[in-house]
Amino acid sequence: MLEPFTDPLSRLGWYIIIATVPAGLAGIVLREVIQGAFSNPTITGIFMLFTAFLLLIAEFVGKRDRSMDNINWKDSLWIGLFQSLALFPGISRSGSTITGGMTRNLERPTAARFSFLISIPIMLVAGLVALDDLSKVPHLDALLPTFIPGFIAAAVTGYLAIRWLLRYLTNHPLYVFSIYCTLLGLITIAVGIFR
């Protein structure tokens, strides 16, 4: 399909677009269902347990012997389908997309890098929506000195977190994150039941 593109960056660009489509379509079609899920802590906790399950699957399925140069359009579509799961509360976007990549035999660092790359279009769209909302805030010029340090801090923190995650995934399995999601999911379910 897209393999005739000889330039690796052009191919990667198309693969990022392909991976973004499923979540975009799911967001439109399932909008009301997704919004309803956000109002229920118990459902959020159950989805956190589902995230933990996905991370375990990532460790047990796949050979993890393919690098970024070996990604194809089928991988992109498959990972994009996993990304659409993260529209629901409690399902980690990075966890689900890394799982999608590893079940397609991608190495852990490759799956994590591609997961980060396909988040860029979503972050750009979210940023544009936020800018539109921000432009409607009264006395915005007076508030900008407060907002700008927050933007910078978020960008630096995000970069450092991604860099740490890529380095961690080179040598460590996902079990720790699975345990974390399990504990947090159980606590969230308990809060939802007894609140």
Residue pairs with C-beta under 8 A, 6 or more apart in sequence:
1 73
2 11
2 14
2 15
2 18
2 72
2 73
3 11
3 72
3 73
5 11
5 14
8 69
12 68
12 71
12 117
14 73
14 76
15 71
15 72
15 73
15 75
15 76
15 114
16 76
16 117
16 118
16 120
16 121
17 121
18 73
18 76
18 77
18 80
19 76
19 77
19 79
19 80
19 83
19 97
19 114
19 118
20 80
20 83
20 118
20 121
20 122
21 77
21 80
22 77
22 80
22 81
22 83
22 84
23 80
23 83
23 84
23 86
23 87
23 122
25 84
26 84
26 87
27 34
27 84
27 87
30 87
34 87
34 88
37 43
37 44
37 47
37 88
37 89
38 44
38 89
40 192
41 188
41 189
41 191
41 192
41 195
42 188
42 189
42 192
42 193
43 88
43 89
43 90
43 192
44 89
44 90
44 188
44 192
45 90
45 184
45 185
45 186
45 187
45 188
45 189
45 190
45 191
45 192
46 90
46 185
46 189
47 88
47 89
47 90
47 91
47 185
48 90
48 91
48 181
48 182
48 184
48 185
48 188
49 181
49 182
49 185
49 186
49 189
50 90
50 91
51 90
51 91
51 92
51 95
51 96
51 181
51 185
52 177
52 178
52 179
52 181
52 182
52 185
53 178
54 82
54 85
54 91
54 95
54 96
54 99
55 95
55 98
55 99
55 174
55 175
55 177
55 178
55 181
56 174
56 175
56 178
57 99
57 103
58 98
58 99
58 102
58 103
58 111
58 174
59 102
59 173
59 174
59 175
61 102
61 103
62 102
62 103
62 104
62 105
62 106
63 105
64 102
64 105
64 106
64 107
64 108
65 105
65 107
66 104
66 105
66 106
66 107
66 110
67 106
67 107
67 110
68 110
68 113
68 114
70 106
71 106
71 110
71 114
74 104
75 101
75 104
75 106
76 118
78 100
78 103
78 104
79 97
79 100
79 101
79 104
79 111
79 114
79 115
79 118
80 100
80 118
81 100
82 96
82 97
82 99
82 100
83 93
83 96
83 97
83 100
83 118
85 91
85 96
86 92
86 93
86 96
86 97
90 185
90 188
92 177
92 181
93 115
93 119
94 112
94 115
94 116
94 119
94 165
95 174
95 177
95 181
97 111
97 114
97 115
97 118
97 119
98 108
98 111
98 112
98 115
98 169
98 174
99 111
100 111
101 110
101 111
101 112
101 114
101 115
102 108
102 111
106 114
108 169
108 170
108 174
109 166
109 169
109 170
111 169
112 165
112 166
112 169
113 166
116 162
116 166
134 140
134 147
137 143
